[in-house]
Amino acid sequence: SLDALNHFATTMGGSSSADDSNASSQAFSKKYRTMAALSQKEEELNSTLKQVRQGHEDRLKELHSTLFQLQRKHDKHLREVKEEEDVLVTAESRRARQGERLSSLEERVASTKESIHYFDESEVDELDRIEKEITEALNKMRALSKSKTDNLDLEKQGNRVRNAKAAAANLAKKVEAVESEISGLKRPMTHAEFESTTNAILTKVAPYVAPALAEYIADRHEDFERYRQLATHTDLTKPHEWYPRARLDKRKIIFHAGPTNSGKTYEALQRLKRAEKGMYLAPLRLLAAETYENLTAEGIYTELLTGQEHRKVPFSTHRSSTVELASLEEDFDVVVIDEIQMLCDEFRGFAWTRALLGVRCKEVHVCGGAEAIDIVKKICRLSGDDFELHRYERFSDLKVLDESLAQSPTEKGSYRKIQPGDCVVAFSKKDIFAIKREIEHNTPFKCCVIYGSLPPNVRAEQARRFNDPDSEYKILVASDAIGMGLNLSIKRIIFNTMFKHNGDRIIQLDHSAVKQIAGRAGRRNSPYPHGEVTCRDPDDMAHLKKCMGTEIRPLRKAGVIPTPSHIAVFNQHLQEYDSSGKEIDLHTTLRKFSDMATLKGDFFLCREQSMEIVSRWLKDVKNMSTAEKFALCMSPVNESCTRSKNVLMKYIETYTSGKVPGLHYSMQPKTAKTFDHLADLCSIHHQLELFLWLQNKLPSNAVEVMRAEALKERTIQMINSGLFKAEKLTLSYDYISKDVRIKKEWASERRGEVDEI
C-alpha cells in the first residue's frame, strides 16, 4: 500500500549506516515517493475511463432509438408516394383519352378548311369567328391535357373537359352549316381561264394604249437622260479616281502606327529632312509652325502655309502646312501626313482622305493611332499603292492610380493635394478658371491654362511657361485641347470629370478620347518620363479604368467631300434638268447633291450641316460663281456666332460690290476686366483670323491685312495679360455642383440605353 511504501522509505532513510552517504539515502527515498504518486495517478485515470465508457453506452442507446423512429417515418413516406403514383397513373390515362379526342377534332377542322374554296366577305368574317372559337376550345383542352393533376382538382378538370366538348360540338354544327352554304357558291377562275381572259382584253386594248405609251416615253427620254447624268456626277464611290495625276506612279504608303509618346512622328520627320523636296501636313497650325521652325533651325529652306498665314521663302525645298492646304499640283520626294486617324472626323476628315489619295509623291509617310491601319490599307488597295507598316510602342509607362483625388464626389478643396507637373483636365472655360483660382488660393503653385478658343500663339506661350523648369507655373489646367498638337512635360493627368457637352447633348468620354488625353502624361527626355492618370471624383475611377483597359476599335470609314468641279458640273446639269429656267443657288445644289450622293461602305460625306448653313447665307449673293461660293463654305466661320457670320457676310458684300473690305470698329480689343471680357477677346481674335483667311481667298488690300495682323498681335497680348491676372477677374462659380448636375441629366437622358465604351 501507499502508506507502507512511505513507511519503508522513511525507515530505510533513517537506518542507514554512518558509512552511507546522505545523498544516496535521499535518492532512494525520492524514488519510492515517485512510485507512490504514479500509482495514485493510475487510479484516477481508471476512474475517468470508466465514466467515459458509460457516457458512450448511453449515447449509443439514444442513436439506436432515433434510427428506429426514422425508419418508421421512411416506411410511411414510401406508402404515401405509392398512393400518389396510383393517382397520377389514373390521371395520365384520362389525359391520353382527352388527347385522342382532341386529335380527332383537329382533323375534322382541317378537313373543313380544305373544303372551303370561295366565299364573300361576310362569310369570311363568320368563318374567322368560328375558327377563333374552335381555337380557343382546343387551347383550353390542350392546356387541360398538359396540366399537372392531383387528387383535389381532377373533378374540376373533368367538368372543364365536358364543357369544352360541348362547345366544340356546337361549333362543329356551325361549321357544317357554313359548309352547306359554301357548296352552293360559284367556283373561282382557274389559272388557264385567267390567262385566256387577260389575253383577250389585251388584244382589244393594246392598239389604243401602245401608241400613247410610246409618245410619253419619247417626250420624257431627254429628262431620263439628264437625270442619269446627274446621278453620274453625284457618284462618290471612287474618290481615288478624282486624282488621276497621283495615279500615274505607284506610290509607297508607310504607316507609322503607335500611341502618344512613341516616337512615330519623329521617325517620319527624320526621313523628311533627308529628302530633296518634302512637305509636312499638320492637323493644327501650332504643329505646322513648330515643324517649320525646327526645319528652318536645321538649315532647311522651308515655307509655312496655313489658312491665316503664308510665309514664303525663296528657293525653299520644304513646306509645312495644315492638311487642308496640301498641294496636289506639285511633285514631292517625301510627304508626311500627321494624325492620320483624323480622316474619320465628321468635319475635317475629308482633308486627310484628300491628302492621302491626291499627293503626288513617291513616298508618303502617315503617322497616327493603330485604329486607322485597316482603313488606310483599304484606301491603298483602291489606289493601287504599296502599303508598309511600322509599329511603335510607348517609350514610358502610363499607370492608372488606384485612388482618386477626392474622397467623395462633393468634397471641396481636393486640389490641395496637387503636385508640380500635374495637369487638371476640365471641359468648360468656367471650370478651368474656377479650378485655377482654387489651386492658386490653396497651394503655393501658379497655373497655366489651355483651352480650345485660345489663339494658337497663346496656347504655345502657356505650354512654354509650364514646360520651363525655372518658371513659377508648375500646374496646368486645360481642356481636351491638349490631346493633340502640344508637347507638354506632364507627370499626372487628373480628370476633373468624365462628362462634357458636345454642343448638342451631354456625353461621357469614350475610350478613344480618354486614352488620347491620358497619353499626354509622361514624356521621354522630360523631368517626368513615367506618366500617371487619375480622377478627382471617385465615382469616375471605374470608367477611367475601363477605358484604359479597352482596345480602341478600328476605324471603318473615311470622310470625303465633293470637289469644286463636282459641284460646278452638277449645278450645270441641275440647271438643264430644271424646266423652270431659274438660276439654282448653291444651297439648293448642295442639298440635292447630298440627297443624290452615292457612297460606298468605306466613305461618308463630311461637313454636310456646316456647308448647308453657310450656303444658305450666300443664297442671295450676286456677282460670284458657284465655285467661289463653294470655297467660302469651307471658311473657318463659327456658324453659332453672330459676329463671325457678320464678318463673313460684310466682307463678301463689300468685295462683290467692287469696294475694299475693311475691319469693323467692333474688332478693336479692350482690356479684360471680367471673364466675359476675356471670352470677347478670344472672339475678336477669331474674327481677325477669319478676316485674314478671306483676304487670302479674295485678296483686296494689303494695308487692311497689315492692320488686321497688328490688331491680332495686340489681342494676343491682351489675352495673355488677362490670363496672368485671372485671379483679379470677377468669377462666382461652383464646378462641383455643376458636375453633379450634368451627371444627373446624363443619367436621366440615358435610361434604358446600353453602356458602350
Number of C-alpha atoms within 10 A of each C-alpha: 8 14 9 9 15 14 12 14 19 16 12 13 17 10 9 13 9 7 6 9 10 12 8 11 17 14 11 14 18 11 11 17 14 10 12 15 11 12 12 11 10 10 10 11 11 10 10 10 11 10 11 10 10 10 11 10 10 10 10 11 10 10 10 10 10 11 10 10 10 11 11 10 10 10 10 11 12 11 10 10 11 11 11 13 11 11 15 16 11 12 17 16 11 14 19 13 11 17 17 11 13 20 12 11 17 15 11 12 17 11 10 15 14 8 11 13 12 14 17 9 9 9 14 12 11 14 19 12 12 17 16 12 15 23 15 15 21 19 14 14 24 16 11 18 21 12 11 12 18 12 10 8 11 16 12 9 16 13 12 15 19 12 14 19 19 13 15 20 14 12 18 18 11 14 20 12 11 17 16 10 12 18 14 9 12 10 11 11 9 8 8 9 10 11 11 10 10 11 11 10 10 11 9 10 11 10 10 9 11 11 10 10 11 10 10 11 12 10 11 10 11 12 16 13 12 16 15 11 15 22 15 14 20 21 17 21 16 13 21 20 15 16 16 12 13 21 18 9 13 14 20 17 22 18 27 26 26 20 18 25 21 19 18 24 21 13 13 23 21 10 15 23 16 12 17 12 19 25 28 25 28 27 21 19 23 20 22 22 21 17 21 23 16 12 19 14 11 9 8 18 18 26 23 22 22 21 20 17 16 12 13 13 13 9 9 13 16 25 26 28 27 23 27 20 15 26 17 17 11 9 16 21 16 25 31 26 24 25 22 29 23 22 26 23 16 16 19 20 25 26 22 29 24 24 23 25 22 23 25 26 22 17 22 26 24 25 25 21 23 21 19 25 18 14 20 24 18 15 20 19 12 14 21 15 18 14 17 12 14 11 13 17 13 17 16 16 14 21 16 19 15 12 13 20 22 19 14 13 18 14 12 14 13 18 20 16 11 19 14 16 22 21 31 25 29 24 21 16 18 16 22 23 25 19 25 24 17 16 22 16 13 14 13 10 16 19 26 24 24 25 21 16 14 22 22 19 16 18 21 18 14 20 21 18 17 26 21 12 14 9 11 14 20 23 24 28 25 26 22 18 17 22 18 16 18 17 16 19 27 28 23 27 25 23 26 25 24 23 19 18 13 10 7 6 10 17 16 18 17 19 21 18 15 20 21 16 20 29 23 26 28 30 25 15 8 14 14 17 18 18 21 21 26 24 26 24 24 17 16 18 21 11 18 23 17 12 19 20 12 13 12 18 12 14 18 15 21 26 23 26 21 21 13 15 13 17 20 18 16 22 25 15 16 21 17 15 18 13 9 9 9 8 11 16 18 27 21 16 21 21 16 15 22 15 10 15 19 18 16 12 9 14 24 20 20 21 18 14 12 18 23 19 14 24 24 16 16 22 14 9 15 11 10 12 11 21 18 13 20 23 13 21 21 15 17 18 23 17 14 10 10 9 18 20 17 14 21 22 16 14 20 20 16 13 18 15 11 10 11 13 23 19 18 13 7 9 21 16 22 15 14 20 14 15 19 13 17 24 16 17 26 21 22 23 27 22 27 27 21 22 26 22 21 22 19 15 14 16 14 17 12 10 10 17 20 12 13 22 19 13 19 24 13 15 24 22 15 19 26 19 14 21 22 15 12 20 16 13 17 11 15 8 13 13 20 18 11 12 19 13 12 16 18 12 12 17 13 10 12 13 8 8 8 7 6 7 15
